[in-house]
Structure formats: structure tokens, C-alpha cells
């Protein structure tokens, strides 16, 4: 379920006419929804060089107006601080066992129930992971990262609804639970996982494993109607800003929240860093057009014949230097630039690269 996001979109006429006129003989950018001269654009289209083109959606939260953005700071409490409260939300009074680990730079607490077949783990680095025995088998037949050859998410996006509940209602229940945790997320991607498709995928994956002399993983009971579930993946957010965790960037999925939901409720939930945030102040930021020359300079310094297409420029909040013990973090607005890279040496081969720029200073964020 990728539902459309609604944004107020802004265009600066002067920058619009000059933003793509970099050191090369670039084409003038074109943009849709041209309105007030004080607003940012919804789209940017131009050619920066022989190998760099721009065909980008520009995405902002609704409150981003007149070249401004919010700065935020870490609020309270963290998920780690609410372990006992959250444990009760999951286990509803069930008897649990508790294990605690102290590491050099972090701590971990694990609760188990149902003869240790259900677990809930917390990390002081702000991770949470919950799963039942059934969720192990379900997650074994779903691969959602389309950068890799084992991706099979498309086979679970043919159907819209399952018999036990509509996708819309299932997401409402999941949202209510996330709200209780104090976690805000973006609109999700949904994988509709019926038991027949899961059984087919399990058999296919088992044969591939056996062909590679690996031990296959198979569900220890037959797949049945009661196993049907929805898998929702999403990004953490704050007031419409995607929130980029400390561990984010190249090679890491931007969707750091995953929930499996079936007729019995939540079967699995994982959150890779969620931060309670509160507004600090409003600041002026650079326009998306101003980023283009920065991107061009970076890409043209790469010794390669690859070509690049800038496809999305999104205003986000970036978390860095998170200190759980002292409850501190640096958080600042950034432009996230999604770029399609086409391999010049291998026809048809392509991948996505992301670049990040401080929205106020345009400093490149590694």
C-alpha cells in the first residue's frame, strides 16, 4: 500500500530559471505547478551534462513554506526507557522470562514467552524487535530489497485484501499500536501474504537452497488460511519529515519499520531506531535547485563512464551522534537525493545511490 502523499509545493522563479545553469551548457529546468515566486518546485527537469540528467520529484512536509524548515531536538522518553510498559502491550500479562546483556557501548534486554518461542528485545541504541514462532517462517519467504536478486516482493503485491480483514483496516490497527509506542511512520508499502503463495515461495527457495548444498528452512506444519498476513514496511517520520536514523545511507533500507499482522494480531514488529522529537525553531534552507551544482561536482569527480539520473530530492531530518546514556543527539534537516546509476560497462545494469546535503549549508553529509 503506497498511498499518495500530499505536500504543499513551492517554486522560486529566479532560482528556477538559473538553478540548473551550472558550469556546463545545461538545459533550463522545467517544473510543474508553477505558482508563487516564494515557493519550492514540485519537480525539476534538466540536463546538467552529457552523463547527468535531472528528472526529479521534490518532496517536502506540508509545513515547509517560503524556504523554511523546522529544526528539532531529542525528546523523551526513548523506547528503551519504556521497556516494561511496551512489554505489557505485547504480552498482555503473559508470564515472561527476562535476560539482560551489558556490552561495551550498549545494553540489550530480551523478554521471552510461550516456552521461549516468542521474543521481545530492546537495545539501548533504540532498536526493538518482536517475533512469534510463525513470524520466522513468514519472514523466511519474503525478501523486500529489490537491489538484490532474491527479491520476491512483487509476488505479494498482486492481491489487495485477505479474507480475515481488509488491508486498510489491518493498517489502522497497526497504526494504533505504533501510536501507543510513540512511533510516527510514513505511508507504508504492503505485502499481501496469502498462505498458498507463501507455500509456493517456500518450496522454490528450498529447492534453490538444496541446489547450493544448503539446508532449507521449511515450516514445521502445513501452511493454512490462519497463516495469511499483511507485511507493512515504512520509514520513521516526524510531522511529515522522514527521519533518517544514525545507521542510514548507502546499502541500508530506508524502511526501518516492519510489522507482520494476521487474524491474531501482530506476529512480528521491528523498529531500527525511532527517536521522539520535539520542535526547536524554524530556519531558512537552501532550495532543491541549489543542490544540483553540488551533485554535479561530486559525480563528475568520479572516474567512470556511468550515467546518472537524479530522481527524487526529499527534505528529511537526519540523526547523528546519538548518545543513549546521556540522552543526546545531533539532528538537522537534510536534502536526500536519490540517483539512478546506469552501469556503462554492463548493459541493462543499474542501481540507486543516495547523496545527502545539509539543508541550510548544503554541506555534503557522508
C-alpha angles and dihedrals in degrees: 000000000000103000121188119266119222119220138171104238128206139202132196106204098205095047089042090060095043107026097092094040094101129150091302129067092265126178118250111265118247124210139184128229095032105189132135120017089231095060133092120243126259093214138015123204125176145109118255098181142334090288104028122072132170122219098149139160111216112215126195137162115259094254095056102109138158095005096307137124137183124253116210140194135208114279132192146300113030121206087253090058091054100050098128094044092049092046089060091050090058103036100033095210097322117148110260139185120225130212124181128196129192116205131181095264105012148021133231132200122192127192120193133189141167093052090315093301092116121055139183117190131185129194124199085227085072102262125136128187129181128176144161127211090260091054091062091062094042093051089047090066098045126077112174104175106100092192089079133065094239091064111132102159091118093068088061095051098065095086125053105199139025125218096249095058141342119263090242094055092044090054090049090056091048092049091051090053093047089051089055088054090049093242121140118198141182124250106294138237108233128209112197104213114192118182096243093056091045090052091050092049092046091055092047093049092045091054091049090050093049091048087057092048091251127135110254122226114229131175109257092225131040118277109255140177091268089065093063110119147159121239113206122191124185146152124256111248144176123214091333097316115116106234114223111210124221088260100057139114135061114023095007122105112246090215101082097169123074128176130179112202128184138158090291094051130247113011097173137007129177129177119186102203120334120185129197106228136189131194118264109174145319119259137182114253137194119261124250089249090062091060095060097078090048091053092046093052092050096047096044090055088063112097099227142104091225117127126227134210118190104216108168137022111189130182109228142163113246123207119206139162093025111189110190095183095055095031095236137134140161111239126178139158115264138180110237111205119198113203129187110218117202114203110234093199099049116047114227094013117124141151140180125259126188129209125189129207130185103251094221102040102020089228110159111250113213 
